[in-house]
């Protein structure tokens, strides 16, 4: 995941412009692909082990809502003028991951 820490000066040119001040470079595409693979892997593990996680329906709903809100804020940050939505989205999504990853890993 260190590829996501490449400074903007080292990313190269924008391949796909997304909005004012935002665009997808080749480095961003590789980082996004790695994140998508990791997120999909976590989702598959959670779904496979869902009966063994012993989470209440409310907790599952809350985690799903939290993860969806985090992803939504991350996507919205690329298309809005408020740049810092990504930090809030990453924090919210991180909370959901911090709950799910240990539960999934130990089962």
C-alpha positions in Angstrom: 0.0 0.0 0.0 3.0 2.3 0.0 2.1 3.1 -3.6 -0.6 5.4 -2.2 2.0 7.5 -0.4 3.8 8.6 -3.6 3.9 12.4 -3.6 1.9 14.2 -6.3 5.1 15.3 -8.0 6.0 11.6 -8.6 2.6 10.4 -9.9 3.0 11.5 -13.5 0.3 13.0 -15.6 -3.4 12.7 -15.1 -4.9 10.0 -17.3 -8.6 10.5 -16.3 -9.7 13.9 -15.0 -12.4 13.5 -12.4 -13.1 17.0 -11.3 -11.4 20.3 -10.5 -8.0 19.5 -9.0 -8.7 15.7 -9.1 -7.6 13.1 -11.6 -6.5 9.5 -11.9 -2.9 8.9 -12.7 -1.3 5.5 -13.4 0.0 5.3 -9.7 -3.6 6.1 -8.5 -5.0 3.3 -10.7 -2.6 0.8 -9.3 -3.3 1.9 -5.7 -7.1 1.8 -6.4 -6.8 -1.7 -7.9 -4.9 -3.0 -4.8 -7.5 -1.4 -2.5 -10.3 -2.9 -4.5 -8.7 -6.4 -4.3 -8.2 -6.1 -0.6 -11.7 -4.8 0.0 -13.2 -7.6 -2.1 -11.2 -10.2 -0.2 -12.4 -8.8 3.1 -16.0 -8.8 1.8 -15.7 -12.4 0.7 -14.3 -13.5 4.1 -17.0 -11.6 6.0 -19.8 -13.1 3.9 -18.3 -16.7 4.2 -17.9 -16.4 7.9 -21.0 -14.3 8.7 -22.8 -17.0 10.6 -19.7 -17.5 12.9 -19.1 -13.8 13.6 -21.9 -13.7 16.2 -22.9 -10.1 15.3 -26.4 -8.9 15.9 -28.5 -7.7 13.0 -28.1 -4.1 14.3 -24.4 -4.4 14.5 -24.2 -5.8 10.9 -26.5 -3.0 9.7 -24.4 -0.4 11.5 -21.1 -1.7 10.1 -22.6 -1.9 6.6 -23.9 1.7 6.9 -20.6 2.9 8.3 -18.6 1.2 5.4 -21.1 2.6 2.8 -20.8 6.1 4.3 -17.0 5.9 4.2 -16.9 4.8 0.6 -19.5 7.4 -0.4 -17.5 10.2 1.2 -14.3 9.0 -0.5 -16.0 9.0 -3.9 -17.7 12.3 -3.2 -14.3 13.9 -2.3 -13.1 13.3 -5.9 -16.1 15.1 -7.4 -16.6 18.0 -4.9 -14.9 21.2 -4.1 -14.4 20.2 -0.5 -11.2 18.3 -0.7 -11.1 17.0 2.9 -14.1 14.7 2.6 -11.6 11.9 1.8 -10.1 12.2 5.3 -13.5 11.8 6.9 -14.5 9.0 4.6 -11.2 7.1 5.2 -11.6 7.5 9.0 -15.2 6.2 8.9 -14.3 3.3 6.6 -11.3 2.6 8.8 -13.5 2.2 11.8 -15.6 -0.5 10.0 -12.4 -2.3 8.9 -10.9 -2.2 12.4 -14.0 -4.0 13.7 -14.4 -6.5 10.9 -10.8 -7.5 10.2 -10.0 -8.9 13.7 -13.4 -10.6 13.9 -12.9 -12.2 10.5 -9.3 -13.2 11.1 -9.9 -15.1 14.3 -12.7 -17.2 13.1 
